[in-house]
Amino acid sequence: MTAGAEKTPPALGLTKVYARALGMLSNEKWLAAILASASIGIALVQLAEPVLFGRVVDALSKGEGAFPIIMLWAALGLFGILAGVLVAVMADRFAHRQRLAAVNTAFEQAITLPISYHAREGSGALVRTILAGTDALFWLWLSFLREQLTAIVGILFLIPTALSIDVRMTAILVVLSFVYMIANILVIRRTSTGQAAIERYHYNVYGRVGDVIGNVTVVQSYARFSAEMAAMRDMMSELLSAQYPLLTWWGLLTVLTRAASTITMVAIFAVGAILVARKELTVGEIVAFVAFAGLLIGKLDQLSGFIVRIFQQAPTLGSYFALIDAKGTIIEKPGAPDLVAKAGDVRYEAVSYSYGPGDQGVFDIDMEAKPGQTIALVGPTGAGKTTALALLQRLRQPDAGRIMIDGTDISDVTLDSVRRSIAVVFQDAGLFNRTIGENIRIGRPEATDEEVIAAAKLAEAHDFIMRKTENYGFLIGERGASLSGGERQRIAIARAILKDAPILILDEATSALDAETEARIKRALDRLRKGRTTFIIAHRLSTVANADCILVMDRGRIIERGTFNQLVAQRGLFARLVAEGGFTVPKTEEEAAAAAAG
């Protein structure tokens, strides 16, 4: 990923991140409330123990009976243990459920976002956003329910409790709390910019990993091992260079807080010894304050570590929430009905879509495909062919004009119903790392085995499938790596046949194939096209010769339209494309008819 492609995750304040993350627990608010109450109970028990400890010491030093206090201490301790077990077990299960729900939410959101979003973010960085974000949420939820709520409540009640015993000793604890707070604020301010930069480096690293692994065949074929490894080492070096200064500040924070803790304990013993000598405090009260100090140091350490970690993870959580908040460019109207498409009549009316300033896009597209007709789109690379048909699938939203299917504006109906009405065979077959049967069933998941086999036979795929180990249960590998190019295409065709949609899009479906395989696939495609309104994008003009209408596009506009014969006779762009493709440009209508037939 180049510097220009770096993505800066949105900067969210700690409070906002914390509040939103905890707000995600509202779907099980009663369980969250029970766990929070148990944590508060644990905090109060922990606070009562130093007081009881001090009273036991005083009772023993005075020769008084300490057994009732010890029994109360034991009872509270048992309650604390039971509450601790409840919180530990239930909070862990609760946090795991919430994390899986967060993963599912992010996954559902990611697969509904437009192609442009995925192209911009990159698959590696997007996977990292989901996994790292949900891991951070899991830790935050579990830490809050198990430790942080207990720590906050303990500190809030500790100071008033200590004040009721002695103001002077309490002042030492208050000073300790201020030192922790100031040290944390100082370090956070010093590292705020650097932490966001580190998150950008992480995005670059994960984006690079996804890019390289996704193109591992190219890496191996072009002997790119050394170059790619060197580039990754450079990126890691940059990441570490950015991270080391921050690690130094976090280490300094630990030193400062440890020093403050040690000084506090010494001060409590020193001041306590003086007050006991003056008979202004009892030994038991000094013991209680020592325990208070230990408890406060422990709670402050917990909170300090929590604040540091959530600050470090704020950019990660911010990226996760940015994914969740991302809006697709295709907005479905509230209450939109489903499209009922049977005939497959398609009409474009003055449709325009621009990628931004300039001439990238399509402009003033008018065309109509009658039910059962085949419309071919040809033209130079970048002419707008794929964009025009992406608009039909509502992968993009027109800036102007409208597209009708069977007389219904597709912007007025649900996205799913539009896409269910269209089957697509891509240049890249688009196969999953699943079995052959599962890949074909993507066209219609509820299809029976017999229907899957029938579709495969029509696609001329059944014979080669039966030669595979486990037949339709054969696992094809990532992107169909275990299959040949022709086999992948035939499975894609079988998938489209099984879907049985009234509209068909063939996007370079026979490119880069040998003549024998192309002929086999052409037969399968002819069966697939029968009775369907078909749009063909092709550079190999032999595949469009028999189309009912050929639309010649250039720079986003339709500049010629007609049959093969008519366009060749015009001797315009189409005729030049035919000549460049190795076809002889006919000089007469008879020659044109012969070319089309051939």
Residue, then its C-alpha position, 0 to 999 in steps of 0.5 A: m500500500t502506497a503512502g497515498a493509499e494510507k488510511t487514517p482511522p477516525a480519532l475517537g475520544l477515550t470517553k466516546v469509545y468507552a461509552r459506545a463499546l459498553g452501550m453495545l451490551s444493551n442487548e443483554k442489559w439485565l445480565a449486564a446489570i446483575l454482573a455489575s451489581a456483583s462487581i459492586g458487591i465485591a468492591l464493598v467486600q474488599l473495602a470492608e476487609p482492611v477495616l475488619f483487619g484493623r479491628v481484629v488487631d486492636a481487639l487482640s492487642k487489648g485482649e478483647g474477644a475478636f471472634p465475632i469480627i473474625m466470623l463477620w470477616a469470614a462471611l464477607g469473604l465467602f460472599g466475595i468468593l462466590a460473587g467473584v466466581l459468578v462474575a468470572v464465569m458469567a462475564d467470560r461467557f457474556a463477553h464471548r457471546q458479545r464478541l461473536a455478535a460483534v464479528n457477525t455484525a461487522f461481517e454482515q456490514a462488510i459484505t453489503l458495502p459497495i465494491s468501491y469500499h472494498a477496493r479502497e480499504g483492501s481485504g487484508a486491512l478489512v479483515r484486520t479491522i474486524l478481528a482486531g476490533t472485536d478482540a479489543l471489544f472483548w477485552l474491554w467488556l471482560s476487563f470492565l465487568r471483572e475488574q474495572l467496575t470493582a476498581i472504580v467503586g472501590i476507589l470511590f468508597l475507599i476515600p470516604t471510609a478512610l476519612s472516617i478514620d483519619v484525615r491526615m492519613t487519608a491525605i497521603l492516599v489522596v496525593l497518591s491518587f493525584v500522582y497516578m492521574i497526572a502521570n497518566i494524563l501526561v503520558i497520554r498527551r505525549t503519545s496521542t499522535g504517535q498512537a494514531a500513526i501506529e494504527r496507520y502502520h498496522y493498516n499498511v502492514y495488513g494491507r500488504v500481507g493481504d495483497v501479497i498472499g492474494n497474488v502469491t502465484v504472481v509472487q512465485s512466478y516472477a521470483r518476487f520472494s526477496a523483494e516482497m520480504a524486503a518490503m515487509r521488513d522495511m514496513m516492520s522497521e517503520l512500525l517499530s521506529a514509530q512504536y519504540p518512543l511510545l513504549t518508552w513513555w509507557g515504561l516511564l509511566t510504570v516507573l513513576t507509579r511504582a515510585a509513587s506507590t513505594i513512597t506512599m507505603v513508606a509515608i504511611f508507616a512513618v506518619g502512622a508511627i508518629l501518630v501511634a506514638r502520640k496515641e492519636l491512632t491505634v495500631g489496628e488503624i495503622v494496619a487498616f491504612v496500610a491495607f487501604a494503601g495496598l488496595l488503592i495501589g492495586k486499584l490504581d494500577q488496574l485503572s492505569g493499565f486499563i486506561v493505557r490499553i484502551f488509549q492504545q486500542a482507541p484507533t483500532l476500536g475507532s476503525y471498527f466503529a467506522l466500518i459499522d457506520a460506513k454507509g453504502t452508496i446504494i440506499e434502499k427506500p424504506g418499505a420498498p417492495d420486491l421486484v417481480a421480474k418474469a419477462g426480463d424486459v430491460r430499459y435504460e433511460a438517459v442513465s449517467y454515472s460519473y466516478g468524479p470530475g473528468d470523463q470516467g463513467v457512463f453518460d446518457i445511456d439509452m437502450e432497451a433489451k426485449p425479453g429473450q434478446t441478446i445485447a452485446l457491449v463492445g468497445p476499448t478498455g475503459a469505455g464504460k461497459t462494466t459500469a453500465l451493467a453494474l448499474l443494472q445490478r445496483l452495484r452503483q447508483p445512477d447520478a441521473g436517469r433510471i433503469m427499468i426491469d419489466g416496467t419497474d424502476i429498480s431504485d424503487v424495489t429491494l436490492d435483493s430482489v433486483r439481484r435475484s433477477i440477474a445471473v452473472v458469469f464473470q471473467d474470473a469465475g468467482l469461486f469459493n474455497r468450498t466443494i463443487g456442489e456448494n459452489i454451484r448451489i450458490g445460485r440457488p441454495e435450496a436446490t436438490d442434488e438432482e437439480v445441481i447435477a442437471a445444471a452441471k450437465l447443461a454446463e458440460a461440467h458433469d463429466f469432469i466433476m465425476r472424474k474428481t475425487e469425491n465428485y461434487g464433494f471435491l474441495i476446489g481450493e481458494r478461488g478454484a485453484s485446484l481446477s483448470g480455467g475452463e473447469r472454473q468457468r463451467i462451474a460458474i455457468a452451472r451456478a447461473i443455470l441453477k439460479d434460473a434468473p430472467i436476465l443474464i450478464l456474461d462478463e468476458a466469460t470466454s476470455a483467455l481460453d483455448a479454442e476447444t474449451e471456448a467451443r465447449i463453454k460457448r455451447a453451455l452459454d448458448r443453452l444458458r442464454k436460451g429464453r433469457t435477456t442476455f447482456i454480453i461484455a466481450h473483447r473477442l468479437s466472435t462471441v458477439a457476432n450473433a447478438d440481436c444488437i451490438l452497442v459500441m461504447d467509447r468514453g462512457r457513451i454509446i457511439e454506434r448501435g446495430t447488428f454485426n452486419q450493420l456496424v461493419a458496413q458503417r466502417g466506424l469504431f466497430a469495424r476497426l475493432v473487427a479488423e484489429g481482432g483479425f477479422t476481415v472487414p466485409k466489403t458487401e452485405e453478402e460478405a457481412a452476412a457471411a462474417a456474422a454466420g462464421 
